[in-house]
C-alpha cells in the first residue's frame, strides 16, 4: 500500500497531473517542485554511488 503510493508519487507521468482532490494552484506547484527535487536527489545519489564504486 505505502510502496504503491510512493511509486505513484515518483511516476513522471503523474508529475503535473491534476489530483482528484480539489486543491489550489500553490499546493499543486509545491507538490511538483517537491517531486522534481526528489528526482534530482535520487539522480545525484546514483551518480555519487557510481563514482564511489567505479574506483
C-alpha positions as CSV (number, residue, x, y, z in Angstrom):
1,X,0.0,0.0,0.0
2,X,2.7,2.5,1.0
3,X,5.0,1.3,-1.7
4,X,2.2,1.8,-4.3
5,X,1.7,5.4,-3.1
6,X,5.5,6.1,-3.3
7,X,5.7,4.7,-6.8
8,X,2.7,6.8,-7.9
9,X,4.3,9.9,-6.4
10,X,7.6,9.1,-8.2
11,X,5.9,8.3,-11.5
12,X,6.9,11.0,-14.1
13,X,3.6,10.6,-15.9
14,X,1.7,11.9,-12.9
15,X,4.2,14.7,-12.2
16,X,1.8,17.6,-13.1
17,X,-1.4,15.7,-13.4
18,X,-4.4,17.2,-11.6
19,X,-5.2,15.3,-8.5
20,X,-8.8,14.1,-7.8
21,X,-8.9,16.3,-4.6
22,X,-9.7,20.0,-5.0
23,X,-6.6,22.0,-4.3
24,X,-5.2,25.3,-5.2
25,X,-2.5,26.1,-7.7
26,X,0.0,26.8,-5.0
27,X,-0.3,23.4,-3.5
28,X,0.0,21.7,-6.9
29,X,3.1,23.7,-7.7
30,X,4.6,22.8,-4.3
31,X,4.0,19.1,-5.0
32,X,5.5,19.4,-8.4
33,X,8.6,21.1,-7.0
34,X,8.9,18.5,-4.3
35,X,8.8,15.7,-6.9
36,X,11.5,17.5,-9.1
37,X,13.8,17.9,-6.1
38,X,13.3,14.3,-5.1
39,X,14.2,13.2,-8.6
40,X,17.3,15.4,-8.6
41,X,18.4,14.0,-5.3
42,X,18.0,10.4,-6.5
43,X,19.9,11.1,-9.7
44,X,22.7,12.8,-7.6
45,X,22.8,9.9,-5.2
46,X,23.1,7.4,-8.1
47,X,25.9,9.5,-9.6
48,X,27.8,9.6,-6.3
49,X,27.4,5.9,-5.8
50,X,28.7,5.2,-9.4
51,X,31.7,7.4,-8.7
52,X,32.5,5.6,-5.4
53,X,32.2,2.1,-6.7
54,X,34.0,2.7,-10.0
55,X,37.3,3.4,-8.4
